[in-house]
Amino acid sequence: MRRSLLTLSWILLRPILFRLTAERAHRIIMGTLGRSPRFHAAFIRMLGGPPSSPGPVQVGPLTFASPIGLAAGLDKDGEAIPVWPALGFGFVEVGTVTALAQAGNPTPRLFRLVSEGALINRMGFNNEGSERLAARTKALRKAGRWPSVPVGANLGKSKLTPLEDATEDYLQSVERLKSSVDYFTVNVSSPNTPGLRSLQQADALNELLGAVIPAAEGLPVFVKFSPDLEDEALAEAVEIAIQTGCTGIIATNTTRTRPGTTGRLNEDGGMSGAPLWPLSRDRIQKILDAACGRIPVIGAGGIRSAAQAQELLDAGCVAVQLYSGLIFEGPGLVHQITDELRSPVTQSQT
Ligand SMILES: Cc1cc2nc3c(=O)[nH]c(=O)nc-3n(C[C@H](O)[C@H](O)[C@H](O)COP(=O)(O)O)c2cc1C
């Protein structure tokens, strides 16, 4: 019954929000949640009841309260951190943040394909910068309001920083955030920052992870890959993640390709949501095969049901993340998934 109150609230809200542009709806929601995150967390808990985790998951030194996490990009600046665990997420990723605050690409830059259940975005890492996120996360800790689930910061390169200085840009964010977040994700896979995805190439990735991991001083470091990497490049990137000592791999980010869409909306950018699933599923399997259990893999890309989450967990992913499913299915989705997941979760990797 209580779960259905959360679903009911979405049935009422969705038609109103979907009349607005996708970015405006996002700004209204984030602005509202960000103004009083603790109040909203309590309200959501009241509507949705306590999360029914199928059990905690150990990933390196981190204990995820459940295997369902919030993917990067929804709460780029960490405005509403206390809200996400209340929705049932067992771990939370904020960002992408960059060393420099930046406005991102001109609007419109976020599009809904409602019938396909997809989003196309070319946001371009709009964010207030890692210094601002550090101030927010430190304040939360100081006030004793840090969530009981791990919160990681997803890091990217500032647009103004030349590609050859990318490592320095990431390091600056690591330095600012390492005392206040629980883990880092090195994002080398967003399609909307020119050149960023070339950091997935062997030499560049080796240099970047080889610098970030020691700088994180023991904090877990994940690396996030694109679904558009070819088999060989993907296998090579997996090896580098293992050899440099990454805690885990997150895959996948959005795709520049357009599988399963009508092409009706021919916007440039990265596509996420339902049509991404077959591609991300295939790429995740390639990563699992290449990794052979040597590194934990967190699956993402088009997850919208417990069956899909379960499929990835059964295939060997230690956890999954989602974003677009929440936009189409609403805030009850995480509870719906965790309620249905088989318990206990057997995967536990270090
Ligand atoms: C509007 C939007 C913004 C995103 N921004 C980021 C980002 O800043 N950093 C990142 O690593 N991934 C970003 N993502 C990708 C998601 O984290 C996720 O990897 C991808 O959308 C696939 O999952 P999904 O189909 O469940 O959304 C973004 C996705 C969307 C839809």
The ligand as an SDF file (V2000), in Angstrom:
LIG
                    3D

 31 33  0  0  0  0  0  0  0  0999 V2000
   20.5320   13.5960  -18.7880 C   0  0  0  0  0  0  0  0  0  0  0  0
   21.6550   12.6550  -18.5000 C   0  0  0  0  0  0  0  0  0  0  0  0
   22.8490   13.1440  -18.0040 C   0  0  0  0  0  0  0  0  0  0  0  0
   23.8960   12.2730  -17.7460 C   0  0  0  0  0  0  0  0  0  0  0  0
   25.0540   12.7870  -17.2210 N   0  0  0  0  0  0  0  0  0  0  0  0
   26.0590   11.9350  -16.9180 C   0  0  0  0  0  0  0  0  0  0  0  0
   27.2380   12.4340  -16.3310 C   0  0  0  0  0  0  0  0  0  0  0  0
   27.3670   13.6160  -16.0450 O   0  0  0  0  0  0  0  0  0  0  0  0
   28.2340   11.5520  -16.0690 N   0  0  0  0  0  0  0  0  0  0  0  0
   28.1230   10.2070  -16.3510 C   0  0  0  0  0  0  0  0  0  0  0  0
   29.0530    9.4470  -16.0930 O   0  0  0  0  0  0  0  0  0  0  0  0
   27.0060    9.7110  -16.8870 N   0  0  0  0  0  0  0  0  0  0  0  0
   25.9790   10.5400  -17.1810 C   0  0  0  0  0  0  0  0  0  0  0  0
   24.8350   10.0400  -17.7110 N   0  0  0  0  0  0  0  0  0  0  0  0
   24.7710    8.5980  -18.0550 C   0  0  0  0  0  0  0  0  0  0  0  0
   24.1150    7.7720  -16.9500 C   0  0  0  0  0  0  0  0  0  0  0  0
   24.8490    7.8310  -15.7620 O   0  0  0  0  0  0  0  0  0  0  0  0
   23.9990    6.3010  -17.3850 C   0  0  0  0  0  0  0  0  0  0  0  0
   25.2820    5.7350  -17.5070 O   0  0  0  0  0  0  0  0  0  0  0  0
   23.2690    6.1350  -18.7100 C   0  0  0  0  0  0  0  0  0  0  0  0
   22.2260    7.0690  -18.8300 O   0  0  0  0  0  0  0  0  0  0  0  0
   22.6990    4.7440  -18.8890 C   0  0  0  0  0  0  0  0  0  0  0  0
   21.7940    4.4140  -17.8740 O   0  0  0  0  0  0  0  0  0  0  0  0
   20.1950    4.6350  -17.9900 P   0  0  0  0  0  0  0  0  0  0  0  0
   19.7610    4.0620  -19.3110 O   0  0  0  0  0  0  0  0  0  0  0  0
   19.6320    3.9430  -16.8050 O   0  0  0  0  0  0  0  0  0  0  0  0
   19.9810    6.1150  -17.9420 O   0  0  0  0  0  0  0  0  0  0  0  0
   23.7600   10.8820  -17.9950 C   0  0  0  0  0  0  0  0  0  0  0  0
   22.5460   10.3950  -18.4660 C   0  0  0  0  0  0  0  0  0  0  0  0
   21.5030   11.2520  -18.7230 C   0  0  0  0  0  0  0  0  0  0  0  0
   20.1940   10.6960  -19.2320 C   0  0  0  0  0  0  0  0  0  0  0  0
  1  2  1  0
  2  3  1  0
  2 30  2  0
  3  4  2  0
  4  5  1  0
  4 28  1  0
  5  6  2  0
  6  7  1  0
  6 13  1  0
  7  8  2  0
  7  9  1  0
  9 10  1  0
 10 11  2  0
 10 12  1  0
 12 13  2  0
 13 14  1  0
 14 15  1  0
 14 28  1  0
 15 16  1  0
 16 17  1  0
 16 18  1  0
 18 19  1  0
 18 20  1  0
 20 21  1  0
 20 22  1  0
 22 23  1  0
 23 24  1  0
 24 25  2  0
 24 26  1  0
 24 27  1  0
 28 29  2  0
 29 30  1  0
 30 31  1  0
M  END
$$$$
